[in-house]
Amino acid sequence: MGLYLNPPDKGLVLCVDEKSQCQALERTQPLLPLGLGYVEGVTHDYVRHGTTTLFAALDIANGQVLRQNKGRHRHQEILGFLRHIDENVPEDLDLHIVLDNYCTHKHAEVKGWLARHHRFHLHFTPTYASWLNQVERWFGIITQRAIRRGSFRSVNELVTKIEQFVAAYNNNATPFMWHATADSILEKLGRLCQRISGTGH
């Protein structure tokens, strides 16, 4: 939260995560748009054409997204995406990376690479608190606007749609506004703990 509310000078804060299992689903009928008196219609049946994993880094300063699609979701792909970030961000900036505690993020090869690239500073969200990572909000946007409502005949078609969405999104990107303070979040957690402590669960 400190990074969101008071980002460092001469540094860039990137919220990084991956959305695995983005499915290329081909609907048997075209999507019927929302209209006066009826809801949007999507067929219940579809054909699966494979999956892709979307890696994304959200710049909290301007809201723009750096992304890559990969076929798998292992430490090798994480390393590839970190290299992609390294190549696409000016060398004079320190990189503060907000990400979750997924095991591939802490793999020995990832740690070794980070030890050789001193401008990377990792900040892990607490366990079960990945919602603190702002890129999760962006994943919700791309899921609603581009992935879930589409019909794709191949993984390549899905990846092309993602590329087009990201390019259009970056042209009009605005940063998410973080309003919660550390105190307000801790107070909320305290109230929650107080309520559930006597339930017997």
Buried (B, 14 or more C-beta within 10 A) or exposed (E): EEBBEEEEEEBBBBBBBBBBEBBBBBBEEEEEEEEEEEEEEBEEEBEEBBBBBBBBBBBBEEBBBBBBBBEEBEBBBBBBBBEBBBEEBEEEEBBBBBBBEBEBBBBEEBEEBBEEEEBBBBBBBEEEEBEBBBBBEBBEEBBEEBBEEBBBEEBBBBBEBBEEBBEEBBEEBEBBEEEEEEEEEEEEEEEEEEEEEEEEE
